[in-house]
Amino acid sequence: MAGAYRGEFEQMDAWDPALDHDARYDLTEEWTQILKRLWTEPSVNFAGKHFHFQDCVSEPKPLHPPFLICAGMSKRGFEFSVREADGCFIGGRDEAETRDAVHRARALAAQLGKPIRTYCMMTVITAPTDAQAQGRAQKYRDGLDEGAVLGMLESYGVPRNSEGNAMTARAQGAFMTQTVVGAPATCAAKIEAFLRDCDIDGLMFVYDDYEQGLRVTGREILPQLRRAFA
């Protein structure tokens, strides 16, 4: 969302306090519509609330329109993501909430006559054995820095006293995404179950040790998932 992190925008004098949450999405929607036209049309005229373009040209055109992804779970953000993007990142406190968001996204896309792909983040904590992985995850839970988590949530625009927010709920357990913990085979089985249960199109993995996690995923987890979905 344009202007999601107020502190980052204020340091560049780019924050407009006159725009509230929904109005920032209005601005973003106009800009996105302009970009899409610039990618495909010789020149663009546009008269909106936030932007006015006259005979604007952008060259060279992309060979293929870029695949747009957006994340927004507020009502306005969700509608924008489905309407203007090709894929949307969704969230939920559990599998049921995530599955509901997936189905809502597809239902809205069907009403708009367009396709949509859905994704969410997932933290993968793995080790040679389930017990070792659980111990590793517990170390992070025991070392949770609540002040840092609250500060990060605030930078996302989530009030400190927010209730019912998926990120807030998960932060209390040290991981702010869906999480699987275990040996590689265990993680693969849990990921497969999550994908099937939530009917979601894809995942973005988050690792505590990026290099090790990426290596184990490529060598041991993905082959099992490919066999499962072959």
N, C-alpha and C positions, 0 to 999 in steps of 0.2 A: 504494500500500500504506500502511496506517495506520502511521505511525512510520518511514517509509523513511529520512528524513534526520534522523539522531539529533541533530545539533547544533541544528537548528531546533526540535525538540521539547523538548530539554533547556532551552533558554532560557526556555521557558514552564512548566517543571516538568511536562511532559506525557509524558515518556519513562518507560516502565515496564521497568526492566532485567530483570524476571522473565519477560518475554515474549521468546522467541527469534523468529527469522525466520518460521517456520511458524506459531507461536502468534499472531503479529500478523495473519496472514491468517485464522486462525480467528476472531479478534475482528472483523475486517473483514467476514467472511462473515456472522456473526450480525447485525451492524449493517445490512448490505445487505438481508438477508432481512426484518428488521424494517421498514426503510424501504419496501420494496416492498409489504408488507402495509398499512402506514399510508396509502399512496397509493390503496389500493383498498378497504380494509375499514372499516366504521364505527368499530370499536375493536379493539385488539390486546392479547392476552395472550401473553406470551412468557417461557419459563423456559429460559435457556441457561447456559453456563459463564461468560460475561462480562456478560450483560445479563439483567435481570428486569423485565418490563413488566407492569402490571396495568391493564386497561381504559384503555389509552393511546389518545388521540384526536388526530388531526392534520387540521386543516381550514384552508383549503379543499383539496379534492383536485385534483390536476392533471387538466386535460382529457384529456391523453394522458400515459402514463407516460414520464418522461424517458429519453432514450437514453443508456444507461450505457456508458462506455468505460473500460477498464483496461489497464495495461501490466504484464506480469509474465512473465519468461522462465524463472524457476526452476520446478521441477516443481510446487511448491505454488502459486506465483503464476500459472502457466499454467492450471492446473486451475481456480483461482478465477475467472480472467478469462473463461474459456469458459463456466463454469457460471453465473455470476451477472451477467455483463455482456452487452450487445448487440453490442459490438465490442471487439476486443482489438488492442492494438499489439504487434507482434512484431519480432524482430530476427534478424539473421543476418550472418555475416561475408561472405557472397557470395550470389549468386542461388540457388544450390542449397540453402543452409541456410535462406534465407528461404522458398523454395517448400516445403521440408519442414515448416517451422513452420506455414505456411498449411494444408497438408493434414492435419497433426496436429490443428490447431484444429477443422477441419471434421469430422474423424473423431470427435473427442470430442464435439462438439456433436450429431452424428448419434446417438451412443450415448445422449445425454441427451434426445434428442427435441426439440431446439430449434435455431433458426438462429443463426449467428454471422457477423459481418463482420470482416474482417482488414485491418489498416492497418500502415504503417510510415513512418518519417521519411525524407526525402530532401533533401539539400542541393543547391541549384541555383546554379551559378556560371555566369553568362552575360555575354556581351559581343557587340558587333557581329560579330566574327569568331571562329573557333575559336582562332586563335593568341592573340588578345587575352584570351580567356577562360582559356586555359591559363596565360598569364602572370600573370593575376590570381590563379588558384588557387595557382600556385607561390609567389607572394608570401606567401600564408598559410602554406604549408608551411615556407618559410624562416623565418618569424617565429614558429613554434610555441613556445609557452611550456609546456614539459613540466611544470614545477611546478604551474602553474594547472590543467592537464589532470588531473594526478594528484590534486590537491586536489578537483576536481569529481567525479572518479570515486569518491573516498573518501566524498564527501557522498552519493553514490548507493548506498553500501554495498559498493562493489567494492574489495577489498583491493589494495594497491599491487603485490603480487607475483602478482596474478591472471593465470592463463594460460587461453587458450581462450575468453575473453570477447569478444564481438563489439565492444563499445565500446572495450575495451582495445586490441584489434588495430587498429581504425580510427584511434584517437587518435594512433597513431604516424605517420599520414599527415595529421594536422591536422584531419581531418573525422571526426566521431563518428557519422555516419549513412551510408547509401547516398548516393553523390554522382554527379551528372552535371555535366560541364563542356563548354561550347561555345557557339557561336552559337545563337540561339533555335531554328532548325530542327534543329540537331544535338541540342540538349537534348530537344526534343519526340520525335525519333526514338529516343533512348536511353530516355526515360521510357516510350514505347510498348512498346519491347522488354522493358523490365523488368516492366511490368504483365502482358504476355502470358506471359513466361517464368515469373514467380513466381505467376501466377494469383491475384493479390492484389486486394482490393476497392477500395483507395484509398491515397492518399499524403498525408502532411502535409509541405508544402514548408518548407524552412529556407533563408533567403537571407542572403548576406553584407551586402547593401544591401537592406533590407526594402522600401522604397518603390520603388526601381528594379526590383527583382526581381518584386514583385507586379504592377507595371505591364506589364513585358515578358511575364510569364506570361499575364496576362489578354488582352493584345493579340495576342501572336504564338504562344505555346506552346499554350494551351488550345484555340484554334480548330483547330490541327492535330491535337490529340488527339481532339477531338470528331468531326472528319472520319474519323479512323482507326477510331473505335469506333462510328460511326453504324450 
